Amino acid sequence: QVQLVESGGGLVQAGGSLRLSCAASISIFSINTMDWYRQGPGMQRELVAAITRGGTTNYADSVKGRFTLSRDNAKNTVYLQMSSLKPEDTAVYYCHCRFARLENWGQGTQVTVSS
């Protein structure tokens, strides 16, 4: 099992920026894909962004051009840089990966964007 620890959430005004971090307990080079999901109030959990071992990224249409996902293999950490934040980005953000046929989730970090 992989332990994932998120940090960096908080309260920000619309148009502002935040950077979320997800630190893994194992070498992330051994993980094919690492993802960020979010779950807003009364909403289903949705995929926000994903990054492969090789660095290929994919984003939900709602965040394209505003969010950037990157990884630092030396620190076993992935980063989600969020810019031009909107109130509809308010959610709990979860780091996720699938490893050894197990789904691994972090505890979540709250992001609140005020209008």
Secondary structure as GFF3:
##gff-version 3
##sequence-region A 1 115
A	DSSP	beta_strand	4	7	.	.	.	ID=ss1
A	DSSP	beta_strand	10	13	.	.	.	ID=ss2
A	DSSP	beta_strand	18	24	.	.	.	ID=ss3
A	DSSP	three_ten_helix	28	30	.	.	.	ID=ss4
A	DSSP	beta_strand	33	39	.	.	.	ID=ss5
A	DSSP	beta_strand	46	52	.	.	.	ID=ss6
A	DSSP	beta_strand	57	59	.	.	.	ID=ss7
A	DSSP	beta_strand	67	72	.	.	.	ID=ss8
A	DSSP	three_ten_helix	73	75	.	.	.	ID=ss9
A	DSSP	beta_strand	77	82	.	.	.	ID=ss10
A	DSSP	three_ten_helix	87	89	.	.	.	ID=ss11
A	DSSP	beta_strand	91	99	.	.	.	ID=ss12
A	DSSP	beta_strand	102	105	.	.	.	ID=ss13
A	DSSP	beta_strand	109	114	.	.	.	ID=ss14
###
